[in-house]
């Protein structure tokens, strides 16, 4: 998917939420793009898991890398 550098999934050892997915984007507007929505909505897993998803306060959020220095 254009604009996506990588995605990483984590599972909690203790506590909640049970899973966390972190996406790295070239630009902060990628998750708001039509291309992102089309790819996301095409995935059958998205449709199966969406009813069980619960976003914490402040999620989803876009963050800027500050250390080490961001890539040019």
C-alpha positions in Angstrom: 0.0 0.0 0.0 1.6 3.3 -1.0 2.6 5.4 2.0 2.9 2.5 4.5 6.4 1.7 5.7 5.4 -1.2 8.0 2.9 -2.5 10.5 3.7 -4.3 13.7 1.4 -6.3 16.0 1.9 -6.8 19.7 0.2 -9.0 22.2 0.1 -8.0 25.9 1.8 -10.1 28.5 -0.4 -8.8 31.3 -3.3 -6.3 31.3 -5.4 -4.8 28.6 -5.8 -4.2 25.7 -4.9 -7.6 24.5 -3.5 -6.5 21.1 -1.8 -3.4 19.7 -1.0 -2.7 16.1 1.4 0.1 15.2 1.6 1.4 11.6 4.4 3.5 10.3 3.5 5.8 7.5 5.4 8.1 5.1 2.9 10.9 5.8 0.3 11.5 8.6 -2.6 11.6 6.1 -2.2 8.0 4.9 -4.8 6.5 7.3 -7.3 9.2 6.1 -6.8 8.4 2.4 -9.3 6.7 0.1 -6.7 4.2 -0.9 -6.2 3.2 2.8 -10.0 2.8 3.3 -10.3 0.6 0.1 -7.5 -1.7 1.2 -8.8 -1.9 4.8 -12.4 -2.6 3.8 -11.3 -5.3 1.2 -9.8 -7.4 4.0 -12.2 -10.1 5.3 -10.4 -10.0 8.7 -11.4 -6.4 9.1 -15.1 -7.3 8.8 -14.8 -10.2 11.2 -12.9 -8.3 13.9 -14.5 -4.9 13.7 -17.4 -5.8 16.0 -15.0 -6.8 18.7 -12.7 -3.8 18.5 -12.6 -1.3 21.2 -10.4 1.8 20.9 -9.0 3.4 24.0 -9.4 7.1 24.6 -7.2 9.0 22.2 -7.1 6.2 19.7 -6.4 6.1 16.9 -3.7 8.6 17.0 -0.9 9.8 14.7 2.5 10.4 16.3 5.7 12.0 15.0 9.0 10.2 15.4 11.3 12.3 17.5 14.1 9.9 18.5 16.3 8.9 16.9 16.1 11.7 14.4 13.3 11.3 11.9 14.3 10.1 8.5 14.7 12.9 5.9 
